[in-house]
Amino acid sequence: MVDRKDSSAGTRIYAGFVAVLVVVGGLIALVAQNTESVTVRWLGLEWTAPLTAVLLSAVLATVVIDEAIGAVWRRRRRRIKADRAELEERRTAAAAAPDSANQVREEVTS
């Protein structure tokens, strides 16, 4: 009997790849259907650009801003986690170490 896993090894399509294909297909449809130019006004500036370029620029700017905020957030969370781990290590070390003040008192009284 042939093991089914062995016969299909390396032929599976991964969900991420399918998702990328769907997004690329959607972008191709967006570009094909929105070829007209639009006037863009921003902060007193005005220019004409294809609608697709404006939409894709807005999406790209959103992704860049999201990734920048995410990177700052992740760095902050890592620092907090490292600080907590260091504090826990110090507390554990302090609890495991004998109390030096008590040792001095014992030596003086003996």
Secondary structure, DSSP 8 states (H G I E B T S, - for coil): ---HHHHTTT----HHHHHHHHHHHHHHHHHHH--SEEEEEETTEEEEEEHHHHHHHHHHHHHHHHHHHHHHHHHHHHHHHHHHHHHHHHHHHHHHS--HHHHHHHHHH-
